[in-house]
Amino acid sequence: LVMRYRQHYFKSSFRTDCPADGRTWLPFGLNCYHFVHGEEDIAKSYSLQDAKDMCRGYDLLTVKSAEENNFIIKYSPFVWKGKMSVWLGMYYDSDEDVFKWHDDNSVLRYSNWEDGGSDDTGLPLLDTCVVLHSNTGKWENVSCTDEPENGVVCQTSKCTLLGLGQFSVISGSPLLSALVIISVALILLVSAMVWFFHQRNNSGSSILNLIEYHPPFRSPSTDQACLIEAEEIEVVP
């Protein structure tokens, strides 16, 4: 019964959320998206630098699957009337001669280029940016500076919340999660060792006495039970 309760508790304490910064964020898959729009029925476009400023603290749109590409196509008409070209958070790596995503510097594994592909451009590669056409979902090479006005979609990973009462760990990185878990385990281990050696060095105490009078796993009685409420702790990657 106790195990079932614990499993239910941990399952119900795990959830994912989008940023609460006053903007409208849409969840899809493991990410959240904010479609930047202007006045009603008037498409608002931005230069690449303006787009980065609009999404400061987040990433420009990255599209790493056909499902994600289709999501952008389906939701765009609710934001913009007609066709809109949307900046993609992509850049050309001249050292490796490939396009990469800004958010994690990964090479493209999914793409949806217009006929001709990424090589069909007369633009200098270092001045080559990429946009997604909201009506077709196709990608096109454009100048980063000569054709500056395009739509903006900001993107970020969902916050992963693991609640223990009011305790929560916010993690956008598996590495950060692992470091937090390892740190907690080391603290508990060191604390246990310090307690053990302290008890052993006490005069008149022995291992048998410790076992007899201080059982470490003894459960409290019902009237001894208490509720410990921890303040919420947030660790941001």
Phi, psi and omega in degrees: 000318179296318180296320179296320179297316181296317179299317179294321183295311181292324179295317182285342181273353183261127178206166177237142184225156173267163181302144176251074183243018179091350178269167175267112179250136180251126178277140173204124183061231181263007185237169174234147186229138174239116179271116181278129181224161179260215180294160183303131178066010177237115180290132179250124182244159185220151171290168181300317179294320177298320179298317178296322178293321178299326183257021183306129184094349178231185180254155166289163185307128170241139183234107188245013177201160177296324180296319179292320178298316180293326178299317179296318180297316185289327183271336184307318181299339178283347183250312184241139176271120181086192185286139175222135173265129187246131178300137171255142181281068187230153176214161179264123178267106184291334180291322182254357178058045179215159171274143179225160176274141181293324191296323181224009180059027180273149177285148180298128172252335173239140176212160181216055184293152169293170180308131182109336176073192185288343183272351183275076180204144176261010183278147170300133186301326180286348176247027182255120173245175185228139176236156175250128178277121188294337182275334182243337185081001180282151180258145180221142174284133176222164176288142177287341186236324185283335178235074194278346190266109179214164180286166185229133170232121177270151184217146175206158176288148176296149172282131178262116183252124175243103187267133171238092190068247176253012179271131180220144175244122179259120187225123174254003185224129176301325179296318179296319178299315180297319180295321179296314180298315180297319180298315179297317180297318180294320178298315179297319181295314180296319179298318179296320180293317178299315179299317183297311182291328177295316180293322182292327182276351177296138180294137177080005180253157179213172178299321180295319179296320179298318181291323185285317188257346181229065179294118187291338184249019180290129180278140178288155176289171184300317182284353178265349184292148178215162181254120179258121185248118182263145175290151182290131178243131180240128174247113185259130181297000000 
